[in-house]
Amino acid sequence: MEPTFKFMLKDHFYHILNLTHADNAVTVSLQLNVGHTIFSGHFPGQPVVPGACMLQMVKEILAEAVPGDHQLKKAANLKFIAPVDPNMVDELELKLTYKAIDDGLQVNASLLSNGVVSFKMQGVFS
């Protein structure tokens, strides 16, 4: 049976090195594809991981843990704390927790670069 969700960035923009999933918590080690064309435009000569890609990675890792095409319904908190330069660090850690609520999944996620939080969010996915 064909999965309903198509990964946009996985295996192109990033690769999963390790994934652990237990008790509604997911921790993933990711490796960026530093040669990806996104970095030639964002920004030329000074590449950084786009915030939209960080959010998409959260969505895709959520789909790894809870299969389905989840849509962000509510973003209670999105914080882009520190830029991620793929030339300085190509491995990231994504930590995600989720909880079923009446209208979907409540998600808290953090993306870390060298142990430093670069992005964090709280939101509800359908």
N, C-alpha and C positions, 0 to 999 in steps of 0.2 A: 504494500500500500504506500502510495506517495505521501510524504509528510506535507502538512498544510503550510508550514512556515519555511520560507527560504532565507537562509543566512546571507546577509548583504556583505558583511566584512570578514566573517570567519573564513580562514584559509586563504584570504587575499590580503587584507590589511593587517591581520594578526593571526597567530596560531596558538592553540591551547597547548601548553607544555604539561600542565598538571591540573586536575580538577578534583576537589573533594566536596562531597555533598552529604550532609547529615543534619537531621533535626531542623529543617527549614533554613539552613545556613550553607552557603557555597563559598569556597575560596578557590580562586583560579590563578595560576601563573600563566601569563600571556607573553608571547614574543611578537614584537612589532616587525612588520616588513618595512625596513628602513628605505627600501627602494621603491615603495609604492608611489604611484603618480600623484596621489593626493598631496604629498609633501612638496612637489614642485610648484604647486599653486598656493600652498598654505604654510608658510610664506616663502617665496623664492629667496634662497640663500640663508634663511632663518626658519627652518621647518619646525612646526609644533603640531601636536595632535589636536585636531579640531574638536571643540566641545560637542558638536553633533555626533562625532564618532565615539566619544566617550559614552554618551547617552545610548547610542546604538549598541555598543558593546555590553552595556548593562542589560538591554532588552534581549540580546542574543544569549547571554549567559543565563538569564532567567528562563529562556526557552529551552536551554540545555537541562535545567533543573526541573522545570514544570512545562512539559511539551505543550506547544500551542503558539498561535500568532498573537502575542500579547500587545495591546496598544496602550500607550501612556494616556491615562484619563485625567490625571491630576498631578501636577508637580508642586508639592507643598514647599519644597526647598531644593534648589539647584545651586551649588557653589563650585565655581571654577577657581581653585585656590592657587595653583601653581602650574605654569606651562610645562608640558612634557616635550622635550627636545629629543627626537629619535636618534640624533647623532651622539647624544650624551648617555642615553639609557634606552635599550631596546627591549628590556623585560619589565613588565608591570605586574602588579598583583591587584586583583579585583576581589573585594569582599562584599557579599550580598546576603541579606536576610530577607525573608518574606513570610507573610502571614495572610491566610485567607480571611477576607472580610466580606460583608454583604455584597458590595459592588465590585469585587475583584481580588487583587492581591496587593497588600500594602508592602512596599519594598523600601529598604534602606540599603544603600550601596556606597562604597568608597573605592576609589582607584588610587593606588599607591605607586610611586616611582622612587626607588631606592629607600623605601620605608617612609617616605613623606607623602602625606595625602595631597593629591593633585586635584581631585574632583570628589564631591560627595553629593548625594541626593536622597530625598525622601519623596516618594510618590505612590500613586495607585495605578496599577495596570489592570486592564480588563482581561 
